[in-house]
Amino acid sequence: MLVAYYFHGTMRCPTCLKMEQYARDAIESGYQTEIGSGRVRWLAVNYDEPANEHFIKKYGLVASSLVIVADQAAPESAARKLGAHLGPGRQ
């Protein structure tokens, strides 16, 4: 299974929200069949929430980012961080 995570903080600017929408639209339009069959998932995750803080270290997050994870079940999952947007309060 492939998971497309869009990681974001609690404070979100209009650009943060637009980048999430662009990423979601790209995944959902490019992988309709795979999403329908359960082979691809889209998840937006707030890394500022205590339950999600472990993702910051795991994927080296410093700002809103799209991370594609190839196989979460594998001990060393293949993951690629595709970009980061430094939103409000980030430098």
C-alpha positions as CSV (number, residue, x, y, z in Angstrom):
1,M,0.0,0.0,0.0
2,L,1.1,3.5,-0.7
3,V,0.2,6.3,1.7
4,A,0.3,10.0,0.7
5,Y,0.6,12.0,3.9
6,Y,0.1,15.8,3.9
7,F,1.7,16.9,7.2
8,H,0.7,20.3,8.6
9,G,0.7,22.3,11.8
10,T,-2.2,23.7,13.7
11,M,-1.6,27.3,12.4
12,R,-2.3,27.3,8.7
13,C,-2.1,30.2,6.2
14,P,-4.0,30.4,2.9
15,T,-1.0,29.1,1.1
16,C,-0.7,26.1,3.4
17,L,-4.3,25.3,2.7
18,K,-3.9,25.7,-1.1
19,M,-0.8,23.5,-1.2
20,E,-2.7,20.8,0.6
21,Q,-5.6,21.1,-1.9
22,Y,-3.2,20.9,-4.9
23,A,-1.5,17.8,-3.4
24,R,-4.8,16.1,-2.6
25,D,-6.2,16.9,-6.1
26,A,-3.1,15.5,-7.8
27,I,-3.2,12.2,-5.7
28,E,-6.9,11.8,-6.1
29,S,-7.0,12.5,-9.8
30,G,-3.8,10.5,-10.7
31,Y,-4.6,7.5,-8.6
32,Q,-8.4,7.1,-8.7
33,T,-8.3,3.3,-9.5
34,E,-5.7,2.6,-6.8
35,I,-7.6,4.7,-4.2
36,G,-10.8,2.8,-5.1
37,S,-9.0,-0.5,-4.6
38,G,-7.4,0.5,-1.3
39,R,-3.8,0.4,-2.7
40,V,-3.4,4.2,-2.2
41,R,-4.5,6.3,0.7
42,W,-4.5,10.1,1.3
43,L,-4.1,11.3,4.9
44,A,-3.8,14.8,6.2
45,V,-2.1,14.8,9.6
46,N,-1.6,17.6,12.0
47,Y,2.0,17.1,13.4
48,D,1.3,19.5,16.3
49,E,-1.1,17.1,17.9
50,P,0.6,15.0,20.6
51,A,-0.4,11.7,19.0
52,N,1.3,12.7,15.7
53,E,4.6,14.2,17.1
54,H,6.5,11.1,16.3
55,F,6.2,11.9,12.5
56,I,8.3,15.0,13.0
57,K,11.4,13.0,13.8
58,K,10.5,10.0,11.6
59,Y,10.3,12.1,8.4
60,G,12.4,15.1,9.3
61,L,9.5,17.5,9.2
62,V,10.1,21.2,9.7
63,A,7.1,22.6,7.9
64,S,4.0,21.4,6.0
65,S,5.1,18.6,3.7
66,L,3.9,15.9,1.4
67,V,5.4,12.5,2.2
68,I,4.8,9.4,0.1
69,V,5.3,6.2,2.0
70,A,5.6,3.0,-0.1
71,D,4.9,0.3,2.5
72,Q,4.2,1.1,6.1
73,A,4.4,-2.6,7.1
74,A,8.0,-3.0,6.0
75,P,10.6,-2.5,8.7
76,E,12.4,0.2,6.6
77,S,9.6,1.7,4.7
78,A,10.5,3.6,1.6
79,A,9.5,7.2,2.1
80,R,10.1,10.4,0.1
81,K,9.4,13.9,1.3
82,L,8.4,15.9,-1.7
83,G,8.5,19.4,-0.3
84,A,7.9,21.7,2.5
85,H,6.0,25.0,2.9
86,L,7.2,27.2,5.7
87,G,3.9,28.6,6.9
88,P,3.1,31.0,9.7
89,G,5.5,31.0,12.6
90,R,8.0,28.9,10.8
91,Q,11.5,30.0,9.6
